[in-house]
Structures are given as structure tokens and as C-alpha cells.
Amino acid sequence: MTLPVATPAAARRAALRLVRADARAVAAILGLNALAAAAGLAGPWLLGRIIDEVRAGRGPDAVDRLALAMIAFAAVQLVLARSARTAGHRFGERAMARIREQYVERVLALPSGVVDRAGPGDLAARGTGDVAAVALTLRDAGPDMLVAGVQALFLIAAVVVVAPPLGACALLGLVGTWCAARWYMRRAHAAYLAEGAANAQVAEVLAATAAGARTVEALGLAQRRLAAGRAAIAEGRRTRMRTLGLRTVLLPGVDLSHAAPVAGVLVLGGVLHAQGTISVGAVAAAALYLRQLVQPMETILWRLEQLQASTAAFARVEGLATAATPRPADPAPTSDGGRTAPPHGDRVVVRGVRFAYPGTGRDALHDIDLDLRPGERLALVGPSGAGKSTLGRLLAGVEAPRAGTVAVGGVPLAGLGREELRRHVLLVTQEHHVFLGTARENLRIAAPAATDAELRAALAAVGADPRDVLPDGLDTVLGPGGHRLDGAAAQQLALARVVLADPHTVVLDEATAMLDPTAARRTERALAAALAGRTVVAIAHRLHTARDADRVVVMEHGRVTELGTHDELVENGGAYAGLWGSWHGTRPTIG
């Protein structure tokens, strides 16, 4: 699955929102740039006046006054241009901060199913290279293009005012620049989107290979992974050569278009001066204006290439807005403008649930009906691919059903706010994350107000002795650069967070898979004691978990085929009895 990309219209609306969020700064930038460009127009005009004064035989006093005026206007232009650039950079930094904050919010709002299906490579590429490209444009390219655009408009207007016939020649000479830029822009957006996608694929291949390095080595997959890496890099090179080819057409065409207007003004100006209709000073001023026009036009067109790349990057960053489905912090609004009522009770009910993963075209779950009794321990068992983990994700509100409802206390999970949902139901998987910070900070993610005594009690509840796993106790710095926990200790840290979060319903999906069988059994018993009185749904891959449960749900091909206690199902002689006999006799795990 590929994360979506924003449409050009959506990207433009997002850019306008950034501008409106700092409208005063944008107005100041425009004003300062306009004043700086106006001050810059004085130099060529004054030089033309000096030429005409000298040809008229006037004294040095007039020339000195005009020269001093040129210096004064140049100084004013320098101050105004510096102020405009400073204001532009400040605007860019503020806008960049908004984009980064919004990106983090949207990533955190992505359904975990979307993240799982998309893979980490695309998200990493968007959060690093794409955000950096947008930030560079806002900080550097955007202000540069704005300054250059204002300068170009003023210079063209000055040529027209000083000598209208020469101004018409200059405008005709710009047609080539316009044609080259239009040709480039019609092709560049798609080319840069393809380049961004190819870079994301390279990142995905590298991340997957690095994460599975031990598996690659154990199964002898090195050559296969190298081939996948070479293919991704080759595609990245192909897309890069495409964008480079577009630039090799754009830039020479622009250079030719720059030279043509100046040559045209000099030729036409010479003819008009010979006819006595224009002064040498006016021709010199017009030629200097056009020579000055080269610099802002080159800036615009050079930055245009960067703008196209950042526009594609911005579309990829903004694309997360369509993939993110943030839950409100408060209860979700109802159709009549009210608020969803809070759940009454802890009972979780599943009715007529069907679910299909995006892009598969077929249901993974079919007509599931299930009542979870408050305080019971329910085990989900079945072969791999039966739909156990999928049902667990629906019970925790991670995924939403295609049809039917999953409700707690009579309220659909989809109608609960983000904070309220986690107060009721929590999913714990074998995947865990240790954040950079102290053990205390890692634990307080689940309960910000918890005391040190409560943190230690939570660790003890899941069978972890802080003195054994944390050299400096709760002050132990964890994560990259700090104390590294092994898989078992990290999993116990995650389970301690569950104890601290204190939901009334917990879904455990291979929550002890990182532990060895003995440690897993010990942790499961400790966790069962800590979660006493709560509803626990355990996706069981070790059947002793099912034996200890109050009821067992057997799933096959996305359907519930058996439901009852361990003893009842064994006596019935159905699928569960077969699984129990196979596991108890020869195999330690299923699924």
C-alpha cells in the first residue's frame, strides 16, 4: 500500500493556509521587496542621465550630484533588500515549524493499520527528505523567488517607461523564456513525484533489509536483497535522470532568451538614435535594465526547478491529511450537532461485523457476533490467517468494521474520542517501542501523574524487578545512546504501561511473544493477577493461555466456528479439540 499524495488543488489550499497564518509577515515582505526593487531602478536611469549630461557638455557638478544619488539609492536598496530577505527567512522558519508540527500530528493520527500496510520507508522519506525540501523552499527559494519576481516586474516596467519601443522589444524577447518555463512546468511535477516515490522505495528496501538482517543471513537471502536494492536504486536513478533531462532543456533555452532582448534593444536603439528619436542615455539605461533583468530571471528559473521538487514533496507531505483519521480528544459530534453519550458499563458487544483490508477486494472477517462479559478472560485461537489479530484490532478500535458495529457500553468505538477510547480498551502487541528518555518518562506515557511507587508497582506486577533490568532505577536513560533493554525487558516495560493505563478491557496479541516460554508463563500469570477484574482478550498462540481462559473463541477463515470453555470444546471433539491434541502432544505453539 502506498500512502496518498495530495492533489495540486489540495496542495495549493494548504499553501494558502500557511500564507494566511502569517499574513502580516507576507505583506511586510511584499512591501519591502517592492521598495527595494524601486530603489534599484534609480541606478540605470541615473547612469543614462550622466551619459546625456556629458554629451550635452555640462560641468562635473551635475555628474557628481547624479553619481552621489546613485550611491545613495544603492545603499537604500541594500538595506531594504536585506530587511526583506530577513523577513522572508523568518516567515519561512515559522511556516517550516508549522509543517513539521502538522506532520507529526498527522503521523500520530494515522491508523496503525495504514502504517503497517504502507511500511516505514515511505513515512521516513516524507518525514525527512520531503519535509526538508519544503523547508528549504520556504526558507530560501520562496523569498528569493519573491524578491526576483518583484525586481523583474519593476525592471520591465522601467524599460517600457524609459523607451516604449525598446520596452516592446524586451517583452517580445521574454516570450522564449515563457515558452521554456511552460514546457518545463507541464512535465516537472509528475517527474518529481515519480522521483520522490522512487526515493521512498529505496528507503523502504534499505529499512526492511537492515531490520531483518539476521533473517536475511540465516536464510541466505543476501543476493535476493541485493537484487531488490539494485532494482530500487536503478529506478531512483532513472527518475533522477528524467528530472535532470528536463533541466538540460530548460536552462539553455533560458540563457538564449536572456541574450536576445539585450541584443534586440541595442540594435533597435541604435536605429532609433540614428533617426534622432531616442537618446544614447535612454538606450544605455534600457540595456542596463535588461542586463539587470538577467539576474532575477535566472533566480526565478533556477528556483523554479527547486520549487517543482518541493511542490511534489509538499504534495506527498500533505497527502497524509487524507490518510490520517484523527479521533477528537472529546466525544465525537453526532449528526444533530450534539455529542456522543459516554458508554454505560464495560460490556463490549460485536454485532454483524465484516471487515476487509483496503485493496484486497475480499473480507477478512465475516458476520462476527460476540459478547464479552465484563471481567472475563477470553481466548481467541485458530490457525494462521484465521482473523484473530484482525478481530483483536477491531475490538481495540484500531480498525473500523466495513459493516456491523463494535460497541462498548452501548456506544460504537468509532464514536469515542481518542482519550476516552484508551480509557476503555487497550491493544498490546509483541511490537513495542522504548522512547529516548528515562525509564520513568517511558512509563509515565501511560499515566503522567503516576508516582515512583506506582511505577515500581507496575513493573513488579508484570514480573520485572527494576533492580535487575534498570541499573539506575527509574532514572536509567533508555533508548538510542542509553541503556539498551533486551526484547524481554522491553516487552515487560510495555506491559507495565498497560497496568498503569488501567483500562477495563485489554486485548493481548502475542504480548509475551518476545519472552522465552518459562518467562512468558511467569509474566502471563503476573499480568493476569494485575489485570484481575478486567476483561482480557488474549490472542492465544500457546494453548495453555486458552486452557486458563474463561471462554475460548475458535476462528477459521474469518468466522467464529466454536465458542465455549476449554473443557466443553475438548469434549465436543471439534477443531479446538484437534488443536489441543496436536499442541499438547507434539507442538508448543500454533498459528
Disulfide bonds with the S-S distance in Angstrom:
none
